[in-house]
Amino acid sequence: MHPFASYVLRSYYRGTGWNEDNLYANLTRSSNAILDFSVPRGLHFSISKSPNPLFKTTYSMNALPSLNGSIGYIFTSCELDVKGSGDVRFKDMIDRFRVYDQPRRPEGKEEEWLAGERVDTRDYLLYGRVYIPTGRLDALYSTRLSPTLQAMVAAISDPRSSLFAESPRGIAAPSSNIMFSLQHDTGKWCTEYTWSAEDGMWGVRCLHNFGKVGGPSEPVEDSEKSTAAPTKTRSGVKRIDEEDAMEGGLKGRISAGAEFYFSAKEKSAGVSTGIRFTTLPDATPPSFQLPSSSPTQPSLLAHGAPSQPPTTITALFNPMLGHMSGAYSARVSRDLSMSSRFDFNVYSYESEWSIGAEWWTRRGRGMFTSNPPAADTSEKTPSSPPALEAVGDVTGVVKARASTTTDFSLMWEGRLHNMLVSLGIVSNLTSRSKPIKAIGLELSYFSSG
């Protein structure tokens, strides 16, 4: 479940037209949502309030295993409608498997002129959080310098770092740090430059999307709209320039990227590269999308349409550390997504295989219901064609993960009345002395207005 601050940050990116998914750091986001989900530890409470569209406050408390808390404030230059925990779209609060639409060139704000002078200002976000009783302070500032350029400044100030520095032994101490980031996104290319003050590390990340870039129209929010929506029947009309669909193939786009970083303090460097194949949200041939001219033609169910399952395939390689990773993720049905990943080190020959799944629970029955076929088709009218109807709203999601490290994780996230709930457990089935390693419950409530 996304913390309230992360949810507001994502809403800010969406409201300003910035595509956070077109980054090399998020190359494996789809598989990480299933294989690397975070299970709550102990008992955690979170309450947030948005008194107006520009200002938000958030309070959190950990009751177990130790008592601590935090207070945070968020201010944005643009109005954001974050709704409330009782009516917000549930999938917007969950890190989940998605197949994203083709990248688009970011668009800037419309120019505002008053008396011959431009009066519009650039968008920005300010965030700060203080932790009690440690006194640690986290801060974030993000602003749009141009339609394709965004700058970020993140800082951590921990008063305990000076106390640990005076200790005689080199104990791993919490440190203070400030990091600058500059992101340049043109749709086809996305480059990120970073600098960290703690270890003097410089970094460059680059991602290139092969194929055409989307137009300035609004992007598709979710690939489910193309896979879960009813598919029209083929009317028999075939375009002259349309080729016959090839069975067994996936149509999609490829993205490739790399990163390089160098630490002046540690006198060390690193490099990694990665590639991703993603199916298109809707690769159905055009003739399959033509509306049927005859009302007597039967309608196909969603699973009978010639549409491909949403799939993401990624591969990463770090030549200096010798680490290789490959992941395959797909949505096998409307409510079930599965993922598998294999990690291998060419130097130590260590390997790990992980599998995971997420299953969405709904009210109602089944995935789709269709009108039963009438005995006499002559009584059908154009106003009552067979149709598909989605039944049931999303009430929660169940995530499970297992790997060759003998750890098994299980988590349920859902909504109870106006509160978001997350319950999870991590276990080691091979250990008889301590089969349960961690268990946690997280409760979150926020409102607006």
C-alpha positions in Angstrom: 0.0 0.0 0.0 1.3 3.4 -1.0 2.0 5.8 1.9 -0.1 8.9 1.7 2.9 11.1 0.8 3.8 8.7 -2.1 0.2 8.8 -3.3 0.2 12.6 -3.3 3.5 12.7 -5.2 2.1 10.3 -7.8 -1.0 12.5 -8.1 1.2 15.5 -8.5 3.1 13.9 -11.4 -0.2 12.9 -13.0 -1.7 16.3 -12.5 1.3 18.1 -14.1 1.6 15.6 -17.0 5.0 14.1 -15.9 5.5 10.4 -16.7 7.4 8.9 -13.8 7.3 5.4 -15.4 9.6 6.5 -18.2 12.7 6.2 -16.1 15.4 3.6 -16.1 15.0 3.2 -12.3 11.4 2.0 -12.9 12.3 -0.5 -15.7 11.3 -3.5 -13.6 8.4 -1.9 -11.7 5.8 -4.4 -13.1 7.6 -7.4 -11.8 8.7 -5.7 -8.5 5.1 -5.1 -7.6 4.5 -8.8 -7.4 7.9 -10.2 -6.3 9.2 -7.4 -4.0 6.1 -6.2 -2.2 6.6 -4.8 1.3 5.0 -6.7 4.1 4.0 -4.5 7.2 6.0 -5.2 10.3 4.3 -4.7 13.7 1.3 -2.4 14.1 1.2 0.8 12.1 -1.4 3.6 12.0 -1.6 6.5 9.6 -4.1 9.4 9.5 -3.9 12.2 6.9 -6.0 15.2 6.1 -6.3 17.5 3.1 -8.0 20.7 4.3 -7.7 22.3 0.8 -6.4 21.2 -2.6 -3.0 22.7 -2.0 -2.0 21.6 1.5 -1.9 18.2 3.1 -0.9 16.8 6.5 -0.1 13.3 7.5 0.5 11.6 10.9 1.7 8.1 11.5 2.5 5.9 14.5 4.2 2.5 15.0 2.9 0.8 18.1 4.8 -2.5 17.7 7.6 -3.6 18.1 8.6 -0.1 19.3 6.7 3.1 19.8 7.5 5.9 17.4 5.8 8.2 15.0 6.1 11.0 12.4 4.5 14.2 11.3 4.5 15.3 7.6 3.4 18.3 5.6 2.9 18.6 1.8 2.3 21.7 -0.3 1.8 21.8 -4.0 1.4 24.7 -6.4 -1.4 23.0 -8.3 -4.7 21.8 -6.9 -4.9 18.1 -6.3 -8.1 16.1 -5.6 -6.8 13.2 -3.5 -10.3 12.2 -2.4 -10.6 10.1 0.8 -9.7 6.6 1.8 -13.3 5.6 1.5 -13.9 6.7 -2.1 -10.5 6.8 -3.7 -9.9 4.3 -6.5 -8.5 1.3 -4.6 -6.0 0.3 -7.4 -4.4 3.8 -7.2 -3.3 3.0 -3.7 -1.7 -0.3 -4.5 1.7 -1.0 -6.2 0.5 -3.6 -8.7 1.3 -5.2 -12.1 0.6 -2.9 -15.0 1.3 -2.6 -18.7 1.8 1.1 -19.3 0.8 2.9 -22.4 3.3 4.0 -25.0 5.5 7.0 -23.7 4.5 10.5 -24.7 6.4 13.8 -24.7 5.4 15.7 -21.6 3.4 18.8 -22.1 3.8 22.1 -20.2 1.3 24.3 -18.6 -0.8 26.7 -20.7 0.6 30.1 -20.8 -1.3 32.8 -18.8 -1.0 36.4 -19.8 -2.1 39.5 -18.0 -1.7 43.0 -19.4 0.8 41.8 -21.9 2.9 40.0 -19.3 3.2 36.3 -18.6 2.0 35.5 -15.1 1.9 31.7 -14.9 4.5 30.1 -12.6 6.1 26.7 -12.8 4.7 23.8 -10.8 6.4 22.6 -7.6 5.9 20.3 -4.6 7.3 20.7 -1.1 7.3 17.9 1.4 8.7 17.5 4.9 8.5 14.9 7.6 9.9 14.8 11.1 10.3 11.5 13.1 9.6 11.3 16.8 11.5 10.7 19.0 14.7 10.5 16.9 14.3 13.9 15.4 15.2 12.8 11.9 14.0 15.2 9.2 13.2 14.2 5.6 12.6 16.9 2.9 11.8 16.8 -0.8 11.4 19.6 -3.4 10.3 18.9 -6.9 9.8 21.5 -9.7 9.3 21.6 -13.4 11.9 23.8 -15.1 10.4 23.3 -18.6 7.9 20.9 -20.2 10.6 18.2 -20.6 12.8 19.1 -17.6 12.2 18.4 -13.9 14.5 19.0 -11.0 14.4 17.3 -7.5 16.2 17.9 -4.3 16.0 15.3 -1.5 17.6 15.7 1.9 17.9 13.7 5.2 19.0 15.3 8.4 19.6 13.0 11.4 20.9 14.4 14.6 22.1 10.9 15.7 24.8 10.9 13.0 26.9 13.3 15.0 26.6 11.2 18.1 27.7 8.0 16.3 30.6 9.9 14.7 32.0 10.5 18.2 31.9 6.9 19.2 35.2 5.0 19.2 34.0 2.1 17.1 32.9 2.4 13.5 29.3 1.5 14.1 27.0 1.8 11.1 25.4 5.1 11.9 22.5 7.0 10.4 23.8 9.7 8.1 22.6 13.0 6.8 22.7 13.5 3.1 21.4 15.7 0.3 20.9 14.6 -3.3 20.1 16.5 -6.5 18.4 15.0 -9.5 17.7 16.4 -13.0 15.4 14.5 -15.3 15.0 15.2 -19.0 12.1 13.3 -20.7 11.3 13.7 -24.4 9.1 10.6 -24.6 11.5 8.6 -26.8 14.5 9.4 -24.6 14.6 9.9 -20.8 17.9 10.9 -19.1 18.5 11.4 -15.4 21.5 13.0 -13.7 22.1 12.6 -10.0 24.6 13.8 -7.4 24.8 12.6 -3.8 26.7 14.8 -1.3 27.4 12.0 1.3 29.8 10.0 -0.8 30.3 12.4 -3.7 28.6 10.1 -6.1 27.7 11.2 -9.7 25.2 9.1 -11.7 23.7 9.1 -15.2 20.7 7.0 -16.2 19.4 6.7 -19.7 16.3 5.0 -21.2 15.4 4.7 -24.9 12.0 3.6 -26.2 12.1 2.0 -29.6 9.2 2.6 -31.9 6.9 5.6 -32.2 6.0 7.9 -29.4 2.4 8.6 -28.5 0.7 11.9 -29.4 -0.3 14.7 -27.1 -3.7 13.1 -26.3 -4.5 11.8 -22.8 -2.6 8.6 -22.0 -4.5 5.4 -21.1 -4.5 5.1 -17.4 -4.8 1.3 -17.2 -4.2 -1.5 -19.6 -7.3 -3.2 -18.2 -9.4 -0.9 -20.2 -8.3 -2.6 -23.3 -8.3 -6.2 -22.0 -11.4 -6.1 -19.8 -13.5 -4.0 -22.1 -16.0 -5.8 -24.4 -14.5 -6.6 -27.8 -16.7 -6.0 -30.8 -17.2 -8.8 -33.3 -15.6 -9.0 -36.7 -18.0 -7.7 -39.2 -16.4 -9.5 -42.1 -14.8 -6.3 -43.4 -11.1 -6.6 -43.7 -8.8 -3.7 -44.6 -6.7 -4.1 -47.7 -3.5 -3.2 -45.8 -4.2 -5.5 -42.9 -2.2 -8.7 -42.6 -3.5 -11.9 -41.0 -2.7 -12.2 -37.3 0.1 -14.7 -36.6 -0.7 -17.1 -33.8 1.7 -17.5 -30.9 3.4 -14.1 -31.1 3.3 -11.1 -28.9 3.1 -7.6 -30.3 4.7 -4.8 -28.2 7.6 -2.4 -27.8 11.1 -2.6 -26.5 12.9 -0.2 -24.2 16.6 -0.4 -23.4 18.7 1.6 -20.9 21.8 1.8 -18.8 23.3 3.6 -15.8 26.7 4.7 -14.8 27.8 6.0 -11.4 31.1 7.1 -9.9 31.9 7.9 -6.2 34.7 10.4 -5.7 34.9 9.5 -2.0 35.0 5.8 -2.3 37.0 5.8 -5.6 34.7 3.3 -7.1 32.4 3.1 -10.1 29.6 0.9 -11.3 27.5 0.3 -14.5 24.4 -1.7 -15.3 22.2 -2.2 -18.4 18.7 -3.5 -18.9 16.1 -4.2 -21.5 12.3 -4.5 -21.3 9.7 -5.9 -23.7 6.1 -4.8 -23.0 3.0 -5.8 -24.9 0.9 -3.0 -26.3 -2.3 -2.2 -24.3 -4.3 -3.2 -27.3 -2.7 -5.0 -30.2 -6.0 -6.2 -31.8 -6.1 -5.8 -35.6 -8.3 -2.8 -36.7 -10.9 -5.0 -38.3 -11.6 -6.7 -35.0 -12.5 -3.3 -33.5 -15.1 -2.3 -36.1 -18.6 -2.1 -34.8 -20.9 -4.8 -36.0 -23.3 -3.6 -38.6 -25.7 -6.6 -38.1 -27.4 -6.9 -34.7 -27.9 -10.6 -35.4 -24.2 -11.5 -35.2 -23.3 -13.0 -31.8 -20.9 -11.1 -29.5 -17.6 -12.7 -28.4 -16.6 -12.9 -24.7 -13.5 -11.1 -23.6 -11.6 -14.3 -23.3 -12.5 -15.3 -26.8 -11.3 -12.1 -28.4 -8.0 -12.2 -30.3 -6.3 -9.9 -27.8 -3.0 -10.8 -26.3 -2.4 -11.1 -22.5 -0.6 -8.1 -20.9 3.0 -9.2 -20.6 6.3 -7.7 -19.5 9.7 -9.3 -19.9 12.8 -7.7 -18.4 16.5 -8.5 -18.2 19.2 -6.7 -16.2 23.0 -7.2 -16.2 25.7 -5.6 -14.0 29.1 -6.6 -15.4 31.1 -5.3 -12.5 29.2 -7.3 -9.9 28.4 -10.2 -12.2 24.7 -10.0 -11.4 22.2 -11.2 -14.0 18.4 -11.0 -13.6 15.5 -12.0 -15.8 11.8 -11.6 -15.1 8.6 -12.6 -16.8 5.2 -11.2 -15.7 1.8 -11.5 -17.2 -1.9 -11.1 -16.4 -3.4 -14.5 -17.1 -6.9 -13.3 -16.3 -8.7 -10.1 -15.4 -8.1 -10.7 -11.6 -4.9 -12.8 -11.6 -1.3 -11.7 -12.5 1.7 -13.9 -12.1 5.5 -13.2 -12.2 8.7 -15.2 -12.1 12.3 -14.1 -11.8 15.7 -15.7 -11.8 18.8 -14.1 -10.4 22.3 -15.4 -11.0 25.8 -14.2 -10.2 28.5 -15.3 -12.7 31.3 -14.9 -10.2 30.0 -16.7 -7.1 27.5 -19.0 -9.0 24.8 -18.0 -6.5 21.3 -18.1 -7.8 17.7 -17.4 -6.6 14.4 -18.2 -8.2 11.3 -16.3 -7.1 7.7 -16.7 -8.1 4.7 -14.6 -7.1 1.1 -13.8 -7.9 -1.6 -11.2 -7.1 -5.3 -11.9 -7.1 -7.9 -9.2 -6.9 -11.1 -10.0 -5.0 -14.4 -8.5 -6.0 -18.0 -8.3 -5.0 -20.5 -10.3 -7.1 -19.9 -13.4 -9.2 -17.6 -14.3 -12.0 -15.6 -12.1 -14.3 -18.2 -11.3 -16.9 -21.9 -12.1 -17.5 -23.5 -12.1 -20.9 -27.1 -12.0 -21.9 -28.3 -15.5 -22.5 -29.0 -16.2 -26.2 -32.6 -16.0 -27.2 -34.3 -19.0 -28.8 -35.7 -16.9 -31.7 -33.1 -14.6 -33.1 -35.7 -12.9 -35.3 -37.1 -11.1 -32.2 -33.7 -9.3 -31.6 -33.6 -5.6 -32.3 -30.7 -3.3 -32.8 -31.4 -1.7 -29.4 -30.7 -5.0 -27.6 -27.6 -6.6 -28.8 -25.8 -9.2 -26.7 -23.5 -7.4 -24.3 -20.9 -8.1 -21.7 -21.2 -6.7 -18.3 -18.5 -6.5 -15.6 -19.8 -7.6 -12.3 -18.4 -6.7 -8.9 -16.2 -3.9 -7.5 -12.7 -4.5 -6.3 -12.6 -5.1 -2.6 -9.0 -6.2 -2.1 -5.9 -7.9 -3.4 -4.0 -11.0 -2.2 -0.3 -11.2 -2.9 1.9 -14.2 -2.4 5.6 -14.7 -2.9 8.0 -17.6 -2.6 11.7 -18.1 -3.4 14.5 -20.6 -3.1 15.7 -18.6 0.0 12.9 -20.5 1.8 11.0 -17.3 2.7 7.3 -17.2 1.9 5.3 -14.0 2.1 1.6 -13.5 2.1 -0.3 -10.2 2.3 -3.9 -9.0 2.0 -4.8 -5.4 1.2 -8.3 -4.2 1.2 -10.8 -1.5 2.3 -13.0 -1.9 5.4 -15.6 0.9 5.4 -13.5 4.1 5.1 -10.2 2.6 6.1 -7.5 1.0 4.0 -6.1 -2.2 5.7 -2.9 -4.2 5.0 -2.2 -7.5 6.7 0.8 -9.6 6.0 3.1 -12.4 7.2 6.6 -13.6 6.4 7.5 -17.2 7.2 10.3 -19.7 6.9 8.7 -23.1 6.4 11.9 -24.9 6.9 12.5 -23.6 10.4 10.9 -25.5 13.2 12.0 -23.2 16.0 10.8 -19.9 14.4 8.5 -20.6 11.4 7.0 -17.1 11.5 9.6 -14.4 10.9 7.4 -11.3 10.8 3.7 -10.4 11.0 2.1 -6.9 10.7 -1.0 -4.9 10.4 -1.3 -1.4 8.8 -4.3 0.9 9.0 -4.6 4.0 6.9 -7.3 6.7 6.8 -7.3 10.0 5.0 -9.9 12.6 4.0 -10.2 15.8 2.0 -12.2 18.9 2.2 
